[in-house]
């Protein structure tokens, strides 16, 4: 394998460790060519200088809630059945009304699209099916007018097999782009120690491999079985043969990514979700995940981004997400695992008390800047929330309230706010990535308010007739209006948006905690059980007055179900109150 050492690695990391790992793996550590390629590059590799324009957003916008958008599935603007950037722009008022402060766009750069954008073919161009750079610029301008920031996915680790640089590298061992990717001349039989998710991640250029099912997020089956003459090179691809890994030990590769990050920041982008960062480096067959070099280089990328004012970075790091949340690495990373505990707590039943305790303790040990969610675009993070709750809206609302009121930066997956169901019978991750249910029909006569005036690229959600944005906007007790209520609380109460996490308590199926910011304090009490519970609440300020900001059973509209009231703690800061079944109560503490 020829991921080779570079000046970055030598300066930042223990070179001896990297060398020993390479020797143990029997890999070459040859120096990278020092001179730049003499031939013209097949894509734009030009350097990009930092241009620090004034941010259109206020400091702290990042503490609001984000929505994750699969552009292909959000809104079609031109009738071809495929969502696009103009479609996102068209729906900005909906997002503002919902209470969203940030948008995460899944990959929008040009792509082979076998994994919905994660197989990049040009890091500085918009996917043609999504629109143009002018459409991107318009989206940024219009989002900023509404106080909404925009971040986008950036895929550092790998490109597409169709990327022009990889095509050139694979076709000619003497290509100046050969060292941009990772190669070995060892036969397949000598590579069996490389077992990543049950597969050997080494492939022959031009080898016939099954197409990656649209939306699947795992290497295809079967793995490479093609034998080759001794010395035939194979390339490394941790996510499957369609997405070859970059050689991040090559300083030219790092510089290309740095310049490409600046390219979008200079156009006004507000930050990035950095994809799969624990996989940037592999040191051996046993040391292939979350290597020290990966953490260090991710930190370098983060510092580059944050040299621009008011920018935000969140990382996908399934390995050690709490570590990647450190300021010197990402500053924020998704809290994988918390979503399962939140859903288990909200479901009630056997074992739910243990899940409530896990939720209560999570942010006593985790950085408050972690990113939270109920689900996302990958099936490994769970089915769509509607499917996990099997249509139980009361418990669905409890889960939503939990993660929207806890610390962290919440990311709502598009359609989650209306209870959109997954589409059964599709492969891989595709069930999670259906067209947004804007109206009871996705197309045709409803095109003016629906997803498209044409034929959508994928079947609609099976519950579109009842769970669509148009119908739910008119129903005071709908999921959509419950999400609006929770986000309005978050946006109006700094203690919820950015406050400390204090006095977390799990009392059976009841979760309570306090959030505090400067002189503001908020108390949250959530009862996941079907019975009323007398809840003892200690460590409030002496004789504190509690004004109800929200109090309702999760299955009924708010605030009509329970009028606002004021209660008072005793001289020791103690209070006992009744938590109604399946209820959420939020109090301002004075």
N, C-alpha and C positions, 0 to 999 in steps of 0.2 A: 504494500500500500504506500502510495507516495503523497500523503499529506506531509508537507515538508516544513522544517522550521523556518521562521521568519524573524525579522527584527523585532516585531511586536512580542512574539513568544519569548525571545531571548531577553528582552528588557523587563517583561512583566512576570515571567514564570521561571521556576527552577529548571534550567535546561537539562541538568543531569537526570531529573525524573523523566522528562520526555524522551531522552536518549535511551535510558534503561528500558522504558516501556517498548520503544521501537526495537531494541535488540532482542528483548524477550519475545516479541511477536515475529521476529525474523524479517523486519521491514527495512526498506532503504530509507536513509535520512540524507539523501543527496541534496546539495544546496539548490535553491531555485535560481533560474536564470536571472541575472542582475539587469540585463539590458531589456528595454521594452521591445515588443514585437515590431519587426520592420514592415510587416504587411498590414494592410488596412483591416480594421476590425469589422466583422459583419453586423455589429450593432453599435449603438452610440456608447463609447467608453470615455468620452471627453470629461475632463475634470470640471467640477462644479464648485464654485466658491460660495461661502456662506453669505447670504444676504438677509440681514436681520431687519425685516420690516416690523413696524409696530403691530402688536397683536390686537385683533379686533375684539378679544374677549377679556373679561376682567380676571384678575388673579383669583384663584379659587374655584373657577368654573369646573375644574376636574372633580370636585367633591359631589357634584350632582350625579343623577342616574344616567346611564348610557343605554342605548338600544343597539343590539347587534343586528346588522342588516345583511342578508344574502341578496345582493342587488338583483340577481337573476329572478328571484322570487318575490320581490317587494312591490314594484309597480312598473308596468309597461306603458311607455308614453307614445309609441309609434305603431302599435297594432301588430307587431310581429310575434307576440306571445312570450317575449323575453323581457324581463325587467331591465331597467337601464338607469343611468344617472339622472336624466331628466325626470324620470318617474320618481326618484327619491326627492328631487327638488319640489315636485308637485305635492308631495305629502309632508312637507316641512311644517305646515300649519297644524296638521294632525299631531305631529310629534311635539310641537310647542304646547299644544292644548293638553297633551298627555302629561307634560311636566318633564320631558327629557331635556338634559343639558349637554349630552354628548352622543355622537353617532360613531359606532365602529362599523366601517365598511369591510366586509370580507373581501378577498383579493379582487381588485379592479384592473390590475395590469394585464397586458396581453398574455394569453395562456393557452396551452394545449387543452386545458379544461377537462382533463380526465378526472381531476379531483376538485372540480368547481373553483378553479382559479389558482390552486396551489402548485401547479406545474407551469412555472413562469417562462415565457419565451422572450419578453422584453420588459425590463424593469422601469423603463422610462416612457412607456406608451400605455394608453388606455385600451382595454379589451374592446375590439371593434364592435362587438354586439352590445356593449354598454354605452357607447358614445364616443366623445372626443375630449381632447384637453379643454376645449372651450366649455363643454358641458361640465367638466370637473370644476373649472374656475367659477362657473355660475353657481354650482352647488355650494362651494365654499362661501362665496359672497352672500348668498341668500340665507344660508345657515347662520352665518355670523350676524346678519341683521336681526335674527330671532334669538340671539344669545346662545346658539348651539355650536359646540365645537365638533370637528370632524377628525377622526383618526382612521387610519387604514391598516389593513394587514400588510406586513412585509415579510416575505419568505426568504430568509437569509441562507438557510442550510443547503438548499438544493434548487435546481432549475428543472426545466423539462428536458426530456431526451431530444425534443425537437428544437431546443434553444440553439441558435446558430453557432454559438461558441462551442457547445458540446458536439454538434454535428461536425464541425471542423476538427475538433480534438479527436473524435472517435475515428475519423476517416484517415488520419495521417499521424503516425507516432511522432513525426518531426514538427507537427503543428505548433506554432507559438502559443496556442491555447491549451496544449496538452496538460501542462502543469496547473491549469485552473480546476482540474477535477482529480479524482483519487483513483489510482490504478495499481494493479498487482499483476505479475506474470506467473504467480503460483497456480498450479492446476487446481481444479475444483476439489479434488480429493484432499488437498492440503489445506483447504479453507473451511473444513467442517467444524472447526472449533468456533467459528463465527456463527453463533446461534442467536439471532435477534428476532424475538417474537416467533420462534420456531422455524426460522428460515435462515439460509445463508445469503447475505446481502451483496453478492458479487455476481456480475452479469457480463456476458460477452456483447460487444457492440454489434448491432444488427441481429442479435438473437431473437427469434420469434417467441414472444411471450404473450399471454392472454391480455386483452385490453382490460384496463382497470375499470370496473363497473362505475358508471357515473355516480359520484357521491360516496364511493367507498373510500375508507381512510386507512386501509391496511394493505400490505403487500399482496399482490394477487396470488392465487394458487393455480398451478403448482409453482414451486420455486425453481430457480435455474437448475436444470439437470444436464444441460448440454456439456459434453466433454470437449476438450480442445487440445490441439497439439501443444507440447511443452513450449512455454514462452508466450503463448497467446494471451494478450492483456485482457483483464476484466476490470470493470469499473465498479465503484462502491455506490450503493443506493439504499440507504436505510429504510426509506419508505416505499421501496419497490422499483422495478427497472425503468419505469416511466419518469422517475425523478432522481437523476444522478446528483450525488452530493458534490458541492464545491470543495476545493482544497483550501481550507481557511488558513493554512500555514503559508500560503502564497500571498505576500503583501499586495500584489496587484489585485487579487480577488477582494481583499479587505478594502482597498482603496476604491474599487468599483462600487462596492456596496455603500461606502461612506458617501461617495459622490451621488449615488442614486437616492440615498436618504435625503441629502441636501436638495436634490432636484425638486422633490415634492414639498419639502418644508419652505423652500423659496417661493412656491406658488401659494402659500398660505395654509397648508395642512397643519393641523393642530397636534399631531403626534402619531404614534404607531402602536399597534399590537404586534410584537415581534414573535414570529411563529417558531415553535420547536427549538428554542435556544439551547436546551441541554445537549443537543445532537451536533453541535458545530464541530467538535473534535472527537476523534477516536484514537486511543493510544495502543490498543491491542484488542484481541478477540474477547478478552474478559473486561477490559476497561474501555467501553464504547459509549457509556451514557454519563452525562453530568460530570465531565472532566474539569479540572481546575482551569484549563485553557478556555473552556466554553464560558465559564462564569466571568473570567477576566475580559474576554473579548466582548461579551454582551455588555459589560460595564462601559467599555470604550464606546460602543454604539450609543448607549444611553446618554453618556456625557455629551456626545456630539449633538444629539437631538435636543437636550436640555440647555445647550448654549443659546438656543432660540427662546425668546421670552414666552412664558406661560404654556409651554408644551408638556404633553403627557405621554408616558410610556407605560404599557402593561405587557407582561410577558406570558407566553404559554410555556410553563415549565412543569410538566407532570412529575418530574423528579425534584423533590425538595422545593416546592413552591415558596415556603416561608423564607428559605435562604435567598431565593431569587428576588424576593420583595425588598431585600436590603437596599438602601439608597445607593450603595456603591455598585450594585449590579443592575437592577431594573427600577426599583422604587415601588413597583406594584407587580403582582403576579396573581393568577387565578387560584382561588382557594379550593382546589380540587379535593373532594371528599366532604366538604362542608355541605354542599348541595344535597348529598344523600342523607346526611344527618337531619337537615331541615325537613326534607320530605318525609323521612321516617317519623320524626316528631309530630308533624302535622297529620299524618295518617292515623295516629292513635293506635290502640290495640297493643298486643303483646310486644314488649321490648321498647315501647315508645318512651317510657320514662328514662331509659338509658340514653336514647337519642336526644331527649330534652337536655339531659345533663351534658352530653357531648357538645350540643349547640351552646349551652351556657358557658362552658369552659373554653371554647375555641379561641375567642379573642383575648383571653387572659394569657395565652401563650403565643398568639400570632400577631404580626404587625397590623395595626389598624388600617393600613393603606392597601391591604389585599383587595383583589377584585372578587366579587361574589356573584352568584347566579343560581338559578334553579335547573337550567339545562342550557345546551348550546347546539351548535351545528354538528357535533360529533356524537355518534351513538355511544362511545365509551363513557360519555358524561351522563347518559341516561336518555330515555325516550322523552318526547315532549311532555310537559308537565300535565296536560290534560289526560294523557294516556296513563301516566303514573298514578294519578288520582282517580282514574276510571270514572271521570265525570262528576266527582263529588266536589261541587263548587265551594261549599263551606270550608272544607279542609284545604282546598286549593288557595283560598283567600288567606288562611292562617299561614301557609308557607310563604306566600307573597309578602304579607306583613312582616314576617320574621326577618327575611333577608333584606327588605327595604328599610327596616328600622334598626337593624344591627349596624355595627361599624363596617367599614369597607366601601368600595365603589361598586354599586350594583350594576349588573349588565342584564337587561331584559332581552331575551331572544325574541325577534319579531314574531308577532302572533301570540306570544305568551299572554299578553295583556287582555286578549279576548278569548282565551281558552281554545286556541286552534289545535286540532288533533293532528297526529301524524297520519301519513298515507300508507296503509298496510300493503304488503305484497311487492314493495320495491326493494332493490338490493342496497346493502351498505347503509350509508347515511342519508340516502335519498328520501326516505320517509319523513325526515326532519326538515326537508328543504322544499316544501310545496309552495305554490303561489299564496301570497297573503290573502286572507279572507276579508276583503273589504266590504263585500255585499253578498247577498244570498246566491248570486251567480258570479262566476269569475269573468265572463265575457259576454259577447252578444249585446242584447238590449241593455244589460246593466253595465256596459263598458264605461259609461261616463263616471260611474262610481265604483266599478269593480276593478279587477286586476288588469284586464286587457280588453280591447275591442276585437282582438283576434283569438286564435286558439292557443291557450296557455301551453307552455312547454312541458307541463307535468299535470297530472290530475289534481283536482282541488281536494282540500281537506274534507273528510267524510262528514264533519259536523258543520259545514259552511252555512247550511240553511238557518241554523239557530245561533251559531257563534261567529258572527261577522261584525265588523266595526260599525257598520251603519245601524244594525238592529240594537247593538249594545249601547250605543251612544244615547239612545232614547229610553233606556231602561235604568232607572235610578239604582236598582239592586244588582246591576251587572258586574261582571269581573272588570270590565273596562273602567267603569266608574269607581270601583273599589281601588284599582291601581291609581287612578287620578287622585283619589283621596289620600292614599299613602304617599304619593309623590308630592302632593301639595304640602303635607306635613313636613316632609324632608326638606323641601325648598324654602319653607317659612321658618324652620327651626334650626338654626346653626348647630345646636347641640346634637341633633340627629345627623346632620350632614357631615360634620367634622369633629364631633365631640369625643371626649374620653369615654371609656367603657368601664362602668363602675357597678359594684354590688350585684354581680350576676348570681341569680338563684334559680335552681331547679327544684321544685317542690312537687314531686310526682309528675303529673302531666301539665304543670303550670311553669312557665318561664317568665321571669321578671329580670329587669336590668335597668340601670340608670345611664343616661348619656349627659355629659356636662361639657360646656364650652364657655370660657370666661365666666360671666355671672349667670349664665342660663343653665337650667337643669331640667331634664325630662325623664319621666318614669314610664316604662312600658311593661304591661302585664298581658300575657297571652295564655289562655286556657285551651289546651288541645283536647281536653276531655269532654265527655257528654254530660257531666254532672257539674253543678255549681260547686265552687271551692272557696272556703275562707282562707285567704292568703295573708300570712304575716310578713310585713315588709319592714325590715330594720334599716338603720343607718340613713335615715332621712334627716335633714336639718331639723333641729328642735322646733316644734310647733309649726312646721312647714304647712303651708296651704297648698293643696293640690287642685288645680283647675283642669277639668276634663277637656282635652283637645279632641279626643275621639273615643267613643265608647259604643260598641255595637256587637251583637252576635254576628259572626262572619257570614251567616246565611241570610242576613236581612240588610236593607238599605241603611246607610248612615247619613246624617246623624239622627234621623227620626226615631230609630229604634231605642235610643237611650239619650235623653236630654242631657246637656252639659250640666255638671254639678261640681261643687267644691267640697273637699274633705280636708281634715286637718290632722296632722300627726301629733303625738303627745310630746311632753317635754323631753323625752328621751329619744325622740326621732323615730318612734315606732307607730305603725299603723296597720290595722287589719281591715281588708276590704273583701268584698265578694266578687269573684271572677265568674261571670255567667258561662254556661256551656259554650264551647266553640267561639270564644270571644276575644276581641282585641281592645285593650284600653290604653290610651296614651294620655298622660297628665303633664302639665307644666307645673313644676315645683317652685314655689315662691317662699 
